[in-house]
Amino acid sequence: MTAKLPPRDGRATAPVGAAARGTPPSRLVLAATLFAFAVLLTACGGSSKAGDPAEGKPKQTASADHNADDVMYLQMMIAHRRQMLDMVRLVPDRAKRGEVRKLAATLEKDSTGEVQKMTSWLTAWQKPTTMQGPANSHAAHGGMPAIGPVEMESLQEGKGRTFDSTFLNLLLGHQGNATEMSQVELKKGVNPTTRAFADDVVKRTSDMVSKLLGLLNS
């Protein structure tokens, strides 16, 4: 994936993705809003039949009943959350805005707990915790994490407000990737706990998109 490096004047760029390439900075609000609207629409149709939403967060242990889609989802989400950790751990030394620092601290705590939880489920099932096979074999499950080496390099090179805008835009695309994978799990997975986790990810991602748009436009 080829990403557009952030402008030196610190203005926000459009979210990472094929549709965002070549988008002028002046169209950020429109592009980001359209992306968020798509995510929110997707979230509305993603409720899981397995697990009562009123029960809140999924339990810490998963039952033995699972299929290959449950395994693939957890493996991909572990990679996704680890990439999130790589991103947020750059924030303390580079970010300028206090809101960005606070958001990163929350995401680091949440992602660390999720990785531990998903790893324990796969270990209980005696399944690998890392993805197997070529990258293109994961397309049917929502694709690999949306951020590649080029995007990470642009983030590592940023400082101050330039870093803040790049981080928020990359995170916006990253959240869309989590929604895609979770929607596939809700359609194909059978494990109640994993499906409940996916449903929770979709709902929390919708909230996160709204928060990111607010930060980008403030």
N, C-alpha and C positions, 0 to 999 in steps of 0.2 A: 504494500500500500504506500502511495506517495502522499505525503502531507504537506500542506502549505505552511511554511514557517511563520511564526507570529510577527506582526509588524513591529518595528522598533519603537514606535510612539506609544505602545502599550494598549492600543485599542483591541477589543476582542475580535477574534476571527470566528468564522462559521464552524459548526460542529464537524468533526472529522468524518469522512465517508465519501463515497463516490459522488453523491449528489452535491457535496459541498465544495468540491474542487473548483477553483476559479471564482468563487463567490466574493464580491467586493465587500470590504468591512462594513460599508454603509448598509448592507442588507442583512446584517447579523440578526437584528430583532425579528425580521420576517422569517429568516431561515430557522432560527432557534425556536420561534413560536410554532411554526409548522411542524417541526420535529417533535416538539412537546405535545402538540395536539394529536399527532399520530400515536405517540406512546400512550397517551391517556385513553384514546379510543381503544387501543389494543388491550389495555388494562381492564376496561369495562367488560370485555367478553371473556376474561380469563379466570373466572371463579371455578374452583375445583369442587367436584362433587364428593371427593374423599376428604373428610375432615370438616368439622363445623367451624365456620369463620369465627363464631362466638368464642371458641376455645382459645383464640389468640395465637401466640407463638407455638410452633410445633414442639413436640416432646424431644428430649435429648437422645432417645434411643429409637431406632427404626426396626420394624418387624422384619422377619426373614423373607417375607413375600416381596419379590422384586423381579424386574426384567432387565434386559440389556439397555433399555432407554433410561431407566432409573440410574443405572451405573454410569452411563455416558454423561448424563446430566450432571451428576455429582462430580465426576472427573473434570468436566469443562468448567463448572462453577468454582472448583478449587483453583484451577488455573486463572480464572477471571478474578477471583478475590486476591490471589497472590499478586497479580498485576496491579490491582488497586493498592495493595500495600506498598509496592514499589513506587507508585505515584505519590501517595500521601506522605511517605517518609522523606520526600524531597522538600516538602512544604516548610518546615521550621527554618531552614537555612536560606530560603529563596523568596517566600511570600512576603508581601507588604501588608495586606489587609488582615485585620484581626478576625473578620468573619471567615476568611479562607482558612486561617490557622485553626479556628474552632471547629469548622466542618471537617478538616483533615483529621483532627484528633478523634472525633466521633467515628469517622469511617475506619480509622485504624483499629480502634477497639472492637467495632462491630465485625469487621472483616476477619480479624484474628480469631474471634470466637466462632464465626461461621466455618472457617477452614478447619478448626479443631473438631467441630461437630460433624461436618461432612466426612472428614477423614475417619472418624470413629465408626460411622455407618458403613463405609466401604470396607474397613478392616474387619468389622463384624461379619460382613458378607464374604470375606476372604477374596476381595477384589482389589486390583491395583488402584492406587490413588492418583496415578497420572494417566493421561490419555495415551491410547495405543493406536498404532497405524498412521498412515499419511494424513496430513492436515486436511486435504479435501474430503476425506471420509467423514468429517464432522459437519459438513454443510447442512445435512438434513436435520441436525439437532440445534441449529441456530448459528453455526459457524464458530470459528475460533475468536478469541478476544480481539476487539476491534483496533487495538493500539499496537503498532509494530515498532521496530527499532528506530525508524525515522522520527516518529511522533515522540518517542521517549527521549531521543536526542534533542529535539526542539525544546522539550520541557526542561531538560537538564541545563540547557544553555540560557534559559530565561532567568531574569531577576526582577524583583519588585512587581510593579503592575503588569509588566509584560508576562512575567511568570503567572501571575494571578489569572489573567485572561486566558492564557494557553491552558492552564490547569483546568479551569472551569469548562472550557469548550471540549477538551479531551474527555473530561469526566462525563459530560453530557452524552457524547457518543458511546462511552463505556456503559452507561446506564441503559441505553437502548439495546445494546448487545445482551445484557442480563435479562431484559424483558423477552427478547426473542427466544433465548434458550429456555426460559421458564414456561413460556407459552407452549413450546413443543413438549416439555415434560408433562404439562397438564393434559395434553391430548394423547400422549403415548405411554406415559408412565403408569405403574400399577401400585407402587408402594405408597400407602396412605401418608406416612410421615414425610417422604420426599415430595409428594404432591402438595402437601400442606406448606412445606417450606417454599416451593416454587410459587404458590399462590401468595404467600407473604412477600416474596421478592417483588412480584408484579405490583402489589399494592404500595410497598415502600418506595419502589422506583418512581411511581407516579408522583408521590410527594417530593422525592428528591429532584425530579425534573423541574417542578414548580419553584423549588428553592434555588436551584442553579440559575434559572432564568431571571429570578429576582436579583441575584448577585451580579449576573452579567450586565444587567441593565441599570444598576445603581451606581 
